[in-house]
């Protein structure tokens, strides 16, 4: 069975009435910066389209994706943000290094969110090739940064409803 390729960033627009009061942290990996810069731009644009003020978007950089969980933890500990979006790009190489890094980053990001009971969003590409990363950072498969921003806002909206 073949799957039809689509833009993965397509979503149903939603109202988030209290977005203008929210503060969003974004932690961005410097590694593969051409990709992560595109993801960051997508996330920021999407947040502002949904009512987040530019001055309420706080961006900080870490050396690589492995450092994203600690960067997110520090943002939640030392700043007044309501959610954190973690942006990174891990591309498969010739060794198992990819597997260890991808798993550690995923587990770390999840654990930070659970510890602080705030949305900590995994916007980390784990691709086999640079072409796949480009396709998911503004190319034919959308922008995972946009998806991360929407996920953060939907989780904040859910927390208000609950």
C-alpha positions in Angstrom: 0.0 0.0 0.0 1.5 3.3 -1.0 1.0 6.5 1.0 0.3 9.8 -0.7 3.0 12.3 0.3 1.5 15.5 1.8 2.4 18.7 3.5 2.5 17.5 7.1 2.1 21.1 8.4 -1.5 21.4 7.2 -3.8 21.6 10.1 -7.3 22.8 11.0 -7.0 26.4 12.3 -8.2 26.9 15.8 -9.1 29.7 18.2 -6.9 30.2 21.2 -8.4 33.2 22.9 -5.7 33.7 25.6 -2.7 33.4 23.3 -1.8 37.1 23.6 -0.9 36.5 27.3 1.3 33.5 26.8 5.1 33.4 26.8 6.7 30.8 24.7 10.3 29.6 25.0 12.1 28.2 22.0 15.4 26.3 22.4 17.3 25.8 19.1 20.2 23.5 18.3 23.0 25.3 16.5 24.0 22.0 14.8 22.5 21.8 11.2 21.7 25.5 11.6 20.4 25.9 8.0 17.6 23.5 8.9 17.0 24.7 12.5 16.9 28.3 11.4 14.1 27.4 9.0 12.3 25.5 11.7 12.7 28.4 14.1 11.3 30.9 11.5 8.3 28.7 10.9 7.6 28.3 14.6 7.9 32.1 15.3 5.6 33.0 12.3 3.0 30.5 13.4 3.0 31.6 17.0 2.5 35.3 15.9 -0.2 34.2 13.5 -2.0 32.7 16.5 -1.8 35.8 18.6 1.5 35.4 20.5 3.3 38.8 20.7 6.8 38.9 19.3 8.2 40.1 22.6 6.7 37.0 24.3 8.7 34.6 22.2 12.1 33.9 23.9 14.7 32.1 21.8 17.9 30.6 23.2 20.5 28.4 21.5 22.3 25.3 22.5 25.2 23.6 20.8 23.4 20.5 19.6 20.2 18.5 19.9 21.6 16.5 22.9 21.5 19.8 24.9 17.9 20.6 24.1 16.4 19.0 27.2 18.7 20.8 29.6 18.1 24.1 27.7 14.3 23.5 28.1 14.7 22.7 31.8 16.6 25.9 32.4 14.0 28.0 30.5 11.3 26.6 32.7 13.3 27.0 35.9 14.7 30.5 35.3 12.2 32.3 33.0 8.5 32.8 33.1 7.5 30.8 30.0 4.3 28.8 29.6 5.7 26.3 27.1 8.9 25.4 25.4 9.5 24.3 21.8 12.7 22.3 21.3 14.1 22.6 17.7 16.8 20.4 16.4 17.9 18.3 13.5 19.7 14.9 13.8 20.8 13.3 10.6 21.7 9.6 10.3 25.4 9.0 9.8 27.5 5.9 9.4 27.5 4.9 13.1 24.9 4.2 15.8 25.6 7.7 17.3 22.3 8.8 15.7 20.3 6.2 17.6 21.7 7.2 21.0 21.3 10.9 20.5 17.8 10.7 19.0 16.5 8.5 21.9 18.2 10.5 24.6 16.8 13.8 23.2 13.2 12.3 22.9 13.3 10.9 26.4 14.9 14.1 27.9 12.3 16.4 26.3 9.4 14.2 27.5 10.8 14.1 31.0 11.2 17.9 31.3 7.6 18.4 30.3 6.4 15.8 32.8 8.6 17.3 35.6 7.3 20.8 35.1 3.8 19.9 34.0 4.1 22.3 31.0 4.2 21.6 27.3 7.7 20.9 26.1 7.4 20.2 22.4 9.6 17.8 20.3 10.3 19.7 17.1 13.4 17.7 16.4 13.9 16.2 12.9 15.4 12.7 12.9 16.1 12.1 9.2 18.2 9.7 7.2 19.4 12.4 4.8 19.8 16.2 4.5 17.2 16.1 1.7 14.6 14.7 4.1 15.4 17.4 6.6 15.0 20.1 4.0 11.6 18.6 3.0 10.5 18.9 6.6 11.8 22.3 7.3 9.8 24.3 4.8 9.9 21.9 1.8 7.3 19.6 0.4 6.4 18.0 3.7 5.9 21.3 5.5 7.7 22.8 8.5 8.1 20.9 11.7 8.6 24.2 13.5 5.1 25.3 12.5 3.8 21.9 13.8 5.6 22.5 17.1 4.1 25.9 17.6 0.6 24.6 16.9 1.2 21.7 19.3 2.4 24.1 22.1 -0.7 26.3 21.7 -3.1 23.3 21.5 -1.6 21.9 24.7 -1.8 25.3 26.5 -5.5 25.5 25.4 -6.1 22.0 26.7 -4.6 22.9 30.1 -6.9 25.8 30.4 -9.9 23.7 29.5 -9.0 21.0 32.0 
